[in-house]
Amino acid sequence: MSLPRREVIIIDYGAGNLRSVANAVIRLGYKPVVTASPAEVLAARTVILPGVGAAADTVNSLRESGMEAVIRRLVEEKRPLLAICVGLQVMLSETEEGGRHPCFGIVPGRVRRLPEGQKVPHMGWNQVRQQIRHPIFQGIPDEANFYFAHSYYAEPSDASAVAGTTDCGLSICSVLVKDKLVATQFHPEKSGDYGLRVYENFLRLAEPGQS
């Protein structure tokens, strides 16, 4: 008799690369549950916030649905949360995208547009340099390649939150950590075996006894 698969909540806020994220979770032997219900997210052991679209629109959608308060609580309670691309950006204090808009402020800092003279959007494969030892990097070599697709980047005020950096004409934060919040500017679900390993490492953080 096979054991039931462990559930992983994927937040649906009307955008996001939900199918690819769900497929990655399935490949690792977990059961994805895509939901827009704050109650379901709050009851979950493990949560993924996908990211596609504009930061300000994402913030507004999450606020209107009541999901912002839930995300804040997950971080405050140090529960495993993986945020991807725009999901990383909304964790900062504000974004320059579409003007100047407040974000969640969970991690102090600003989201800035990639400067003129650089390739915008930053799209395709690029290396991630590991700045700290962290379980999210287990089994992943330093400077492994991941897939990016963005025109804005996160600039945290506290350098200790930056777990990985990437050079795209300037050095940007490509992996951010705060307790059990892990956020990536790249898309793990589009990043082959190493991207799948990021998901696997994150999901292990939710296992009993992991710190």
C-alpha positions, 0 to 999 in steps of 0.5 A: 500500500503506497503512502499518501503524497504530502500536500504542497499549497500553491497560491493562486492570485490570478497569475503565475506559472501554476501548471509548471510549478505544480508539475515540479511538485508532482515529480518530487512525489508531493501533491500540489493544491492550487488555491486562492483560499487564505484559510487553506494557505494558513493551514498548510505546512508548506507554501509556494508563491509563484510569480509572473506579472507586475509587482504592484498588480501582484501586491494589490491582488494578494491584498484584496484576497486577504492573502497578504496577512496570511503571507505575513503570518507564515513568515512571522511564524517561520513556516516554509514559504518559497516565493518565485520571481515577482513573489520575491519582489513583493516581499520588499518595501516598495517597487519602482515598477509602474511608478512607485508602489508599496509592497509588503515590507517583510524584507526592507529594500526596494525593487528597481528597474534594470538600468539603461544600457543593460539587456532588458528584460534579463531573460535566459540562463545565468549563474547564481553565486552562493553567498552563504551556506544554506539548505536550499543549495544542497547538492547544487554547485556554486555558479550553477545556471538557472532561468531568469525572466525579469526587468526589475530586481530586488535590492534588500537593505540588509545584505545578510538577506542575500543568499545568492547573486547573479551578474546581469550587467550589475550584481543583483540579489537572485536568492533571498532568505529570511528564516524559512522564507526562501525567495528566488528571482529565477524560475526553478520550474524552468531551470532543469535538474538544478531548479528541481533540486531547489524545490526538493531542498525547499520541501525538505525544510518542511519535514519534521525535525528540520530547522 
